[in-house]
Amino acid sequence: MILIITNKEDVHPTPVIKHLNKRGISVFRLNTECLLTDYEFNWQCERNKVDFYIRNVRNGIEIYGHDITAVWERRPENPKTLPLKNCEGINKHNLAEAREFLSFLLYYLSSSFCIGHHLYDRSAASKMLQLQIASELGMQVPATIFSNRKEDIVGFAKQYNNIVLKQIDNAPLWINDKYEYVFYTRKLLASQLEDQPEEAFVQTVSFVQNYIEKQFELRITVVCDDVFACKIDSQIMGAEKGAIDWRQGYDYGLRHEIYKLPESIAEFCRNFLQKMHLNFGCFDLIVTPNGEYVFLECNPNGQWLWIEDATGLSISEAIATNLANPPKKYE
């Protein structure tokens, strides 16, 4: 049986589960935000035997640890709901206990074949580590600086015609729990940074790179040895929306198409994931006007369903295939 660990709002498992069901392979979906309200469970170590059991009380489906053949750790969330409410302090304590139990369980499952990995996803998200490994593997990367000193940032920026200011954590900013603000990548001149007060730098960490001219961009989704490349034409829209950060072009006719990736770049992606101890990753690359490939980042548990919908690339089928029959070298 395959265990999929995610949340109720996540639509990515749906096509993968359909592929697995067509093959007659059993699937258990664990929506972790409702761990205490929708599931009953038991992990036990006794008489030199270790096993666990989870049952979905809504539909009666159950899973035993010894039956699990692969794990897809997709998008788990911390437990949020309680079957019974108590005082605020006790509620917080009970949810904290459930959160720690879930973390323990995910670490316990880390020896299984996993797409998405509790041990490695977080460390693999480090932009610093990513840039180091990409450079070691021979890929071009942007010049980059992280700093809380204005002097460092401005001195770095003066070396280039333009720089981009990026967010380290991709989570949006919520203001008064009502208004969501997304930090998109911003293109700036060094002089624009010089005009900012010292306080704008010391109260945060600035993540700055030199701006690299683009012919187009690539979103490359890798599942074990399967590589799916999508070309994103962010530069031909005649408007700023999506030209600097293609995420802004979703609603402005941003064109996606299947791209034939050079084998050397596909092999770089595979080698990168192996160094990160991962079986899955979503890569963002730039192709310059001169045809050079530049690595930007790799999201170790990124979104891909919109790529499949836009291009027909069979990413969900590849995930299902690798969960059903893990490649020997990844076991």
Helices and strands as residue ranges (DSSP letters): E 2-6, H 13-22, E 27-31, G 32-34, H 35-38, E 39-46, E 49-56, E 62-64, G 65-67, E 70-73, H 88-108, G 109-111, E 114-115, H 121-124, H 127-136, E 144-147, H 150-157, E 163-166, E 173-175, E 179-181, E 186-188, H 190-194, H 199-202, E 206-210, E 216-223, E 226-232, G 246-249, E 256-258, H 263-275, E 280-287, E 293-299, H 305-311, H 315-324, G 328-330
